[in-house]
């Protein structure tokens, strides 16, 4: 809430503010938000009631009409979500971008993709959190946003060549630095640690390199969303998704399931009676197969 709003609230001296006054003031604040073209979430609108409660010792939870007003105004609010990279776009960047400058971006993308890492988790990652076991690399981050230990692996494979890129970056790091991600300039790492704001801007820079529209919409939350979306599209269930994203609640995980176009397409194919042959890339209609089988049976009976 802005200082102007705080000043306005402080200027109201009456300790027993009526609901009518609060409701009228709420309507003025919503109008101000609209005139300033600011989006307002349920939390931002409820801040008014919280401020009134704190500064005036009033009991906002008893004002049912005010609660209904705030709820009604926040009903159509849709939170802004970061855009995500497709699996093909991740592969394209890792393979086509030169290592000279974007090597740091590649390793950050690898950690974000395989670990579903948030910006704070990338910031907290230290060199001793990573164990190279040859065909697999184990990453163990004790400090995560949800206060839950995050542990994931990066395996040897041929598509991403992820282990090779991570090892290359590790070989260029100076000794003595605890933080894993260090600034990368002129084909070498400096002793300066990468900051949180730099992590937040990396998805936008990757989108720029790939020539994707609206690169600014690829925010710092992009890596976690990209990882979760790819996992859902690969067929992960709710339990696997929650464990991967370190979410206690099912609400966030359900959002990824609901937004998955791959799941929507799968549902459409099931409703249409189409079974996809992943090996050959061809599709056959289940209904046609059943009907054809029945017709063949009938012809056999007639003969």
C-alpha positions as CSV (number, residue, x, y, z in Angstrom):
1,X,0.0,0.0,0.0
2,X,1.3,3.4,-0.9
3,X,2.3,6.2,1.5
4,X,-0.7,8.2,0.3
5,X,-3.1,5.5,1.3
6,X,-1.4,5.1,4.7
7,X,-1.6,8.9,5.2
8,X,-5.3,8.8,4.2
9,X,-6.0,6.0,6.6
10,X,-4.1,7.7,9.4
11,X,-6.1,10.9,8.9
12,X,-9.3,9.1,9.9
13,X,-9.4,9.7,13.6
14,X,-12.7,7.9,14.5
15,X,-11.9,4.7,16.3
16,X,-15.3,3.2,15.7
17,X,-15.4,3.4,12.0
18,X,-18.7,2.3,10.5
19,X,-18.9,-0.2,7.6
20,X,-20.5,2.4,5.5
21,X,-17.4,4.6,5.7
22,X,-15.1,1.7,5.0
23,X,-17.2,0.5,2.1
24,X,-17.3,4.0,0.5
25,X,-13.5,4.3,1.0
26,X,-13.0,0.9,-0.6
27,X,-15.0,1.9,-3.6
28,X,-12.8,5.0,-4.0
29,X,-9.7,2.9,-3.8
30,X,-10.9,0.5,-6.5
31,X,-11.7,3.4,-8.7
32,X,-8.2,4.7,-8.1
33,X,-6.7,1.4,-9.1
34,X,-8.8,1.3,-12.3
35,X,-7.8,4.9,-13.2
36,X,-4.2,4.0,-12.8
37,X,-4.6,0.8,-14.8
38,X,-3.3,-1.3,-12.0
39,X,-4.4,-4.9,-11.6
40,X,-5.5,-5.8,-8.2
41,X,-5.4,-9.3,-6.6
42,X,-7.6,-10.5,-3.7
43,X,-4.6,-9.8,-1.5
44,X,-4.1,-6.2,-2.6
45,X,-7.8,-5.4,-2.0
46,X,-7.8,-7.0,1.4
47,X,-4.8,-4.8,2.4
48,X,-7.3,-2.0,2.8
49,X,-9.2,-3.9,5.5
50,X,-6.0,-4.9,7.1
51,X,-4.7,-1.4,7.3
52,X,-8.0,-0.2,8.7
53,X,-7.8,-2.9,11.4
54,X,-4.2,-2.1,12.3
55,X,-4.5,1.7,12.3
56,X,-8.0,2.1,13.7
57,X,-8.4,-0.9,15.9
58,X,-11.6,-1.7,14.0
59,X,-13.0,-5.3,13.5
60,X,-13.0,-5.7,9.7
61,X,-14.0,-9.3,9.9
62,X,-17.5,-8.2,11.1
63,X,-18.1,-6.1,8.1
64,X,-19.9,-8.6,5.9
65,X,-20.9,-6.1,3.2
66,X,-17.3,-4.9,2.9
67,X,-16.0,-8.5,2.6
68,X,-18.6,-9.2,-0.1
69,X,-17.5,-6.1,-2.0
70,X,-13.8,-6.9,-1.9
71,X,-14.5,-10.5,-2.9
72,X,-16.7,-9.4,-5.8
73,X,-14.1,-6.9,-7.1
74,X,-11.3,-9.6,-7.0
75,X,-13.5,-12.3,-8.6
76,X,-12.2,-11.8,-12.2
77,X,-8.5,-11.3,-11.1
78,X,-6.1,-13.6,-13.0
79,X,-2.5,-13.6,-11.8
80,X,0.2,-13.1,-14.4
81,X,2.1,-16.3,-15.1
82,X,5.5,-16.5,-16.7
83,X,5.7,-18.0,-20.1
84,X,7.5,-21.3,-20.4
85,X,10.0,-22.9,-22.7
86,X,9.0,-26.0,-24.6
87,X,11.3,-29.1,-24.4
88,X,12.4,-28.4,-28.0
89,X,13.3,-24.8,-27.2
90,X,15.4,-25.9,-24.2
91,X,17.2,-28.3,-26.5
92,X,17.7,-25.7,-29.2
93,X,19.3,-23.3,-26.8
94,X,21.6,-25.8,-25.3
95,X,22.8,-27.1,-28.7
96,X,22.8,-24.0,-30.9
97,X,23.9,-21.2,-28.5
98,X,27.7,-20.8,-28.4
99,X,29.4,-21.5,-25.1
100,X,31.6,-18.3,-25.1
101,X,29.0,-16.1,-23.4
102,X,25.8,-18.1,-22.7
103,X,27.6,-21.0,-20.9
104,X,26.4,-19.6,-17.6
105,X,22.9,-19.4,-19.0
106,X,23.0,-22.9,-20.2
107,X,24.0,-24.3,-16.8
108,X,21.4,-22.3,-15.0
109,X,18.8,-23.6,-17.5
110,X,20.0,-27.2,-16.9
111,X,19.7,-26.8,-13.1
112,X,16.3,-25.1,-13.5
113,X,15.0,-27.7,-15.9
114,X,16.2,-30.9,-14.2
115,X,15.7,-29.5,-10.6
116,X,12.7,-27.3,-10.9
117,X,14.7,-24.6,-9.1
118,X,13.5,-21.3,-8.0
119,X,15.7,-18.2,-8.1
120,X,16.5,-18.4,-4.4
121,X,17.5,-22.0,-4.7
122,X,19.9,-21.2,-7.5
123,X,21.3,-18.4,-5.4
124,X,21.7,-20.7,-2.4
125,X,23.4,-23.4,-4.5
126,X,27.0,-24.1,-3.4
127,X,29.8,-26.1,-4.9
128,X,29.7,-28.7,-2.1
129,X,26.0,-29.3,-2.9
130,X,27.0,-31.0,-6.2
131,X,28.4,-34.5,-6.3
132,X,29.7,-35.9,-9.6
133,X,29.3,-39.7,-9.7
134,X,30.3,-40.3,-13.3
135,X,27.1,-41.2,-15.1
136,X,25.0,-39.1,-12.8
137,X,25.3,-35.8,-10.9
138,X,23.5,-35.4,-7.6
139,X,22.5,-31.9,-6.5
140,X,21.4,-31.5,-2.9
141,X,20.3,-28.0,-1.8
142,X,19.5,-27.9,1.9
143,X,17.9,-24.4,1.8
144,X,14.8,-24.0,-0.3
145,X,11.9,-21.6,-0.3
146,X,9.6,-24.1,1.4
147,X,12.3,-25.0,4.0
148,X,12.4,-28.5,2.6
149,X,15.6,-30.1,1.3
150,X,15.7,-30.2,-2.5
151,X,17.5,-33.1,-4.0
152,X,17.6,-34.0,-7.7
153,X,19.9,-35.7,-10.3
154,X,21.2,-34.9,-13.7
155,X,21.8,-38.1,-15.7
156,X,24.0,-39.0,-18.6
157,X,22.1,-38.7,-21.9
158,X,22.7,-37.8,-25.5
159,X,20.0,-35.2,-26.2
160,X,20.8,-32.4,-23.7
161,X,24.5,-33.2,-23.1
162,X,23.8,-31.7,-19.7
163,X,26.6,-33.3,-17.7
164,X,29.2,-32.2,-20.2
165,X,28.1,-28.6,-20.0
166,X,27.9,-28.5,-16.2
167,X,31.4,-30.1,-15.9
168,X,32.8,-27.6,-18.4
169,X,31.5,-24.7,-16.3
170,X,32.8,-26.3,-13.1
171,X,36.3,-26.6,-14.6
172,X,36.3,-22.8,-15.2
173,X,35.4,-21.9,-11.7
174,X,38.2,-20.4,-9.5
175,X,38.9,-22.4,-6.3
176,X,37.9,-21.1,-2.9
177,X,34.4,-19.8,-3.9
178,X,31.6,-21.5,-2.0
179,X,28.7,-20.3,-4.2
180,X,28.3,-22.4,-7.3
181,X,27.1,-19.8,-9.8
182,X,29.8,-17.2,-10.4
183,X,29.8,-14.5,-13.0
184,X,31.1,-15.7,-16.4
185,X,33.0,-13.3,-18.6
186,X,35.5,-13.8,-21.5
187,X,35.5,-17.6,-21.3
188,X,36.2,-17.8,-17.6
189,X,34.5,-17.4,-14.2
190,X,35.2,-14.5,-11.9
191,X,35.0,-14.6,-8.1
192,X,31.9,-12.5,-8.1
193,X,28.7,-14.4,-7.3
194,X,25.6,-14.2,-9.6
195,X,22.9,-12.2,-7.9
196,X,19.2,-12.9,-7.7
197,X,18.2,-10.2,-10.2
198,X,20.6,-11.7,-12.7
199,X,18.9,-15.1,-12.4
200,X,15.6,-13.4,-12.9
201,X,16.6,-11.8,-16.2
202,X,18.2,-15.0,-17.7
203,X,15.0,-16.5,-19.1
204,X,14.2,-13.3,-21.0
205,X,17.7,-13.3,-22.5
206,X,17.3,-17.0,-23.5
207,X,14.0,-16.1,-25.1
208,X,15.7,-13.3,-27.0
209,X,18.3,-15.6,-28.4
210,X,15.6,-18.0,-29.5
211,X,13.7,-15.2,-31.2
212,X,10.6,-15.9,-29.1
213,X,7.8,-13.3,-29.0
214,X,7.3,-11.2,-25.9
215,X,10.6,-12.2,-24.2
216,X,9.9,-10.0,-21.2
217,X,7.1,-12.4,-20.3
218,X,9.8,-15.0,-19.5
219,X,10.3,-14.0,-15.9
220,X,12.4,-15.5,-13.1
221,X,9.7,-18.0,-12.4
222,X,10.0,-19.4,-15.9
223,X,12.5,-22.2,-15.0
224,X,10.3,-23.8,-12.4
225,X,7.2,-23.5,-14.6
226,X,9.1,-24.9,-17.6
227,X,10.4,-27.9,-15.5
228,X,6.9,-28.6,-14.0
229,X,5.2,-28.3,-17.4
230,X,7.7,-30.7,-19.1
231,X,7.2,-33.2,-16.3
232,X,3.4,-33.1,-16.6
233,X,3.6,-33.4,-20.4
234,X,5.8,-36.5,-19.9
235,X,3.0,-38.1,-17.9
236,X,4.0,-37.4,-14.3
237,X,1.2,-37.9,-11.7
238,X,0.3,-35.5,-8.9
239,X,2.6,-37.1,-6.3
240,X,5.7,-36.9,-8.6
241,X,4.9,-33.3,-9.5
242,X,4.4,-32.1,-5.9
243,X,7.7,-33.8,-4.9
244,X,9.5,-32.2,-7.8
245,X,8.3,-28.7,-7.1
246,X,8.5,-29.1,-3.3
247,X,4.8,-28.1,-3.0
248,X,2.9,-29.0,0.2
249,X,-0.4,-28.0,-1.3
250,X,-2.0,-29.7,-4.3
251,X,-3.5,-26.4,-5.6
252,X,-0.4,-25.2,-7.4
253,X,0.3,-28.7,-8.8
254,X,-3.3,-29.0,-10.0
255,X,-2.8,-25.7,-12.0
256,X,0.0,-27.3,-14.0
257,X,-2.1,-30.3,-14.7
258,X,-5.0,-28.1,-15.8
259,X,-2.8,-26.0,-18.1
260,X,-1.0,-28.9,-19.8
261,X,-1.9,-28.9,-23.5
262,X,-0.4,-32.4,-23.8
263,X,-3.0,-33.7,-21.3
264,X,-5.8,-31.8,-23.1
265,X,-4.7,-33.4,-26.4
266,X,-4.6,-36.8,-24.7
267,X,-8.1,-36.3,-23.4
268,X,-9.3,-35.3,-26.8
269,X,-7.8,-38.4,-28.4
270,X,-9.4,-40.6,-25.8
271,X,-12.8,-39.0,-26.4
272,X,-12.3,-39.3,-30.2
273,X,-11.3,-43.0,-29.8
274,X,-7.9,-42.4,-31.2
275,X,-4.9,-44.4,-30.0
276,X,-1.5,-42.9,-30.8
277,X,1.3,-45.2,-32.0
278,X,4.3,-43.4,-30.6
279,X,6.8,-45.6,-32.4
280,X,5.6,-44.9,-35.9
281,X,4.0,-41.5,-35.2
282,X,0.7,-42.7,-36.8
283,X,-2.7,-42.7,-35.2
284,X,-5.5,-45.2,-35.6
285,X,-9.1,-44.9,-34.6
286,X,-10.1,-47.3,-31.8
287,X,-13.8,-47.0,-32.9
288,X,-12.8,-47.9,-36.5
289,X,-10.8,-50.9,-35.3
290,X,-13.7,-52.2,-33.3
291,X,-16.2,-51.7,-36.0
292,X,-13.9,-53.3,-38.6
293,X,-13.4,-56.3,-36.3
294,X,-17.2,-56.7,-35.8
295,X,-17.8,-56.5,-39.5
296,X,-15.1,-59.2,-40.2
297,X,-16.8,-61.4,-37.6
298,X,-20.2,-61.0,-39.2
299,X,-18.8,-61.8,-42.6
300,X,-17.2,-65.0,-41.3
301,X,-20.5,-66.0,-39.7
302,X,-22.3,-65.5,-43.0
303,X,-19.8,-67.5,-45.0
